[in-house]
Structure formats: C-alpha cells, structure tokens
Amino acid sequence: MRGMWIPIWLLGAMAAVAAACASSGPALHTLGPNPLFEHGMKAYEARKWSEAIRAFERLVLEFPTHPRIEEARFRLADSYFGREEYITAASEFGRLATDYPAGEWADDARFKVCESYFRLSPRPELDQEYTRAAIDHCQSLIAYYPTSEFAERAQQIVVELRDKLARKMLENAQFYYQRNAVDPAILYLEDVVREYPESSSAPKALLRLVEIYREIGYEEEAEAAKQRLLRDYPNTTEAQQAKAISLAGVP
C-alpha cells in the first residue's frame, strides 16, 4: 500500500519542531544558579555552543550577582566565538573587559576581542575596517596588560595585520599605475614606506619607486629611493634587484 502523501510545507514544519525538541535541553527556568552554570559549562566543554549560550544567557540575566558571573560572561562570549559569530563575540568580550577592568578575565576578554576581529579580517583587496579594529584592540591589550600571557600573541597579530595593510597599499599603487595614474601610485608607495617600514612590502614599494621614477625621468628621486632601499633593506631580494638598475642621469 502506498504511503500517505504529506505536503512539503508540513514536512518542513515537522522537521523544525523535531529539531527544536532535540536541542531544547532541560527547562532552564527550573534550574538554580549553580546547576545552571554547571549545565552551561557541560555544554561549553562539549562544544554545544547554542546550548551553552542558552544557559549562560539565562544565568547572566537572572543571577547577575553570581560569584562566577565574570566567568559565565566570558564563556557566553566564547560560545558565540565558537559559533563563529565574531561580531557578537567581540561585543560581549568588550563589555566584560569594560565592566571588570581589574577582573580575573579582563585580559582574556580583551585578547578575545582582538582575536574576534582578527578572524573577521578579510583579504588585502577588500575593505580593512575589521583589520584596523583588530590592531587597535590588540594594541590596547598590550598597553593595559603588558605582562599578560596573551601580549606576545597580540603583538604577532599586530605585525601580521600591519603587513596586510601594507600589502593593500601596494596593491592600490599597482592599480593606479596600471591605469597610467602615476601620481597617486607614487603617493601610495611612499605611504607604504612611511607608515609600514617594518613590513615586507616596504622594500617592494621602494623598488617600485625606483622603477617608476626612472621611467618618468626623475633620476634624483629614483637614486634617493634606491639608496634608501640599499641602506635600510640591504639583505632583501629587492635590494639586489635595485643594484642592477642603472640611473644614467645620476652622477
């Protein structure tokens, strides 16, 4: 006998109800603060982020004076982080750090704000708002908590992201150069060297300045860029390439 036909919309509704029932967990309103915290931690450790969020949110709202409220708020934020909701995570971590600047979880929270924006940082060719936010928050951690166990990693993130911003400027310079807009290309290249001298893009920018200045007949400017490249970045591939460039108009 053929099975009874069920409308597609009804199948979808039934599946949604089943999923809700499966993920609903215990009735949290029946739990006291300590069992609620324990339930949240059990879900957190099992990486059941949605259930952890459900438990910790209720704890924070219903029992804001709980002795482990700072940890609960950190775990709540970190559950959003685990669910890859980095903007919400950054907001929660930031509020925790602001509310308890001398608390046990303060430097942890500040670092996680930095890390949240780091995860949001896109490829160099895209808008770098989140990259700059990550740098700012990492530098705040280093400034406020220089002895924190997270300070070294925060500095590594700053270096990596500043290098990304420098690469974006280098790409902008190339974009304008390919469209015969030499002046803005030169400005971007000079900005790379001035703002990000420690980046891997700085010697590349100087080499391009040598090449462009030479191309447009600015021999003295080309020589100045070449000498700076040889002086400040002598062991780079770009410095070796610059040595082979002849600037006939320079004495």
Disulfide bonds with the S-S distance in Angstrom:
Cys114-Cys138 1.66
